[in-house]
Amino acid sequence: MRRPWLGLFGAVALVELVGVALDSTPTQWLAKPLLAPLLLAYLWTARRRLDGVAVGLVSATAGDVALLLSGQAAFLAGMGCFLVTQVAFLTAFLRRRRPPVPAVAGYLLAWAGANALLWGALGPLRLPVLGYSLALSLMAAAATGVSRRAAAGGALFLVSDLLIGVGAAGSDFPGRDLVVMTTYAAALLLITTGWAAATEARPARPPSPAEATQPVP
């Protein structure tokens, strides 16, 4: 039951990447808002209950729609939605396991360095980016305590949003939007499937023959 959702996600992600490469707004409107919901459907088939990662995927859907619009207000709205996503993911990850201290320290150093480099060019976006990027960095650090797959997803999420920040700071390079979307889609996929695999309930171990013959007290 789960594989069809991942297959659909892969197909929709491919359509979205084609839309980004061709700068086709209708194609992006068709595909991008479906990415997180398809992973949410996959997660539901795996866990059959709502959790922080599911809440994060719902917020990511709203953020994706907001970022399809133009203007600074839409950008800030999208950032606010993804802030909810990062906090929801972070809360879920921390409830499962505390991340290694070196991972937290490394991500905090990366957060400080990236903000120092972009600070002068961000203008009025400085404080919103500072707060959002802190939540994102903590989420990526916390993902290291879940699984390697989730950790890779957290790192790719950070790369994707760092490239968005580079664009907001006025810098650009050919193919940046395509790299942003590729790393974002991969991040959502790795975080969702990594979380599902790490938290999936395992069936109870069947009793051994010796245990089965023990009298019930």
Secondary structure, DSSP 8 states (H G I E B T S, - for coil): --HHHHHHHHHHHHHHHHHHHTT-HHHHHHHGGGHHHHHHHHHHHHHSS--HHHHHHHHHHHHHHHHTS-SHHHHHHHHHHHHHHHHHHHHHHHHH----HHHHHHHHHHHHHHHHHHHHHHGGGHHHHHHHHHHHHHHHHHHTTT-HHHHHHHHHHHHHHHHHHHHHTT---TTHHHHHHHHHHHHHHHHHHHHHHHH---------HHHHTS---
